[in-house]
Amino acid sequence: MNGASNPQIHSILIPGPTGHLEALRNEGSPDATHAALVCHPHPLFGGTMHNKVVFHAMKALNSFGFPVLRFNFRGVGRSHGTHDEGRGEQDDIRAALDWLEGEYHLPVIFAGVSFGAVTGLSACCPDARAVALIGIAMPVAAAGRIYRLRFLEQCAKPKLFISGSNDEFAPRFELERVVARAADPKQLVFIEGANHL
């Protein structure tokens, strides 16, 4: 089924571990070198595949000619299942990688926003299908806790971290410490004046 405003956008349902996952696919160039997957912020705080940061990440990746898949995590929109605190959502991400592999047979660039960044990086670091990773507004401090994200220390894939300089869930010093410990190659970019949203 084609999107109403852009024939290059297709509304689809992909097989997930708890039923189907509602998704949007943006077509890429016939000679695309990579496919891309973009994951949304926390489902319990209004995160969906329609989030504006997710949309702009999709547009940026699609501008390189990559086909891009966005989907709603379990329990969001028309996706089956219920929220699972990030554990089951990693399985959702692996299901999306399965679908991309079956559809395009291309290496995948992963991008995630907030909850989608942490959950997706955790799922994609050990998965050979994802060859480069982008974490946008990756939270490292929430609910009085600091998250070290130690799995990044063994993740030798190219990683780009993008954060607002005023992100209340990623204090600059704490985020710099997490990134400093992450395996190379990596790059951290701050958007001055931007907050988490």
Secondary structure, 3 states (H helix, E strand, C coil): CECCCCCCEEEEEEEECCEEEEEEEECCCCCCCCEEEEECCCHHHCCCCCCHHHHHHHHHHHCCCCCEEEECCCCCCCCCCCCCCCHHHHHHHHHHHHHHHHHHCCCEEEEEECHHHHHHHHHHCCCCCEEEEEEECCCCEECCEECCCHHHHHCCCCEEEEEECCCCCCCHHHHHHHHHHCCCCEEEEEECCCCCC
